[in-house]
Amino acid sequence: MQEGPSWKQGDPLGPIGNKVLFENEHIRVWRVALPPKGHQPWHKHHLPYLIIPISDGECEMRFDDGRKRKIVDIPGEVIWRGDPGPVHELYNLEDENFLTILVEVKAAETSK
């Protein structure tokens, strides 16, 4: 797998996912799909979010400071990321398609 160029402060960032599936004042739902050995360009989350894996497999997050984090997705699990975190890119390590749903939380629940 080829390494992408390093991200530098001020460089443009890509979108969180491939397509926004739904959005209202509370949430934004993204489809994140990567082909085998595919790559999601440098991006940054500005909101807390949930990840809902649709396919299983391994990915690697690469951060702008050089750190790497391996991710193992299991369909049916839900992963909470309360801290949006630093700029990063995502690599599909598998020979299969990668698919996940990412839900950004724009507003906290209000009491009824």
Number of C-alpha atoms within 10 A of each C-alpha: 9 7 8 12 8 14 19 10 8 6 9 9 15 13 15 20 18 13 12 16 12 11 13 9 8 11 16 17 20 21 18 20 20 21 16 14 16 19 21 20 18 23 20 16 16 14 17 16 21 16 19 20 21 17 17 17 19 17 21 17 19 21 19 17 12 9 9 14 11 13 15 11 21 15 13 11 10 14 13 12 14 12 11 13 13 14 18 23 23 21 25 24 20 16 12 16 16 24 20 20 20 23 22 23 18 16 12 8 8 5 4 3
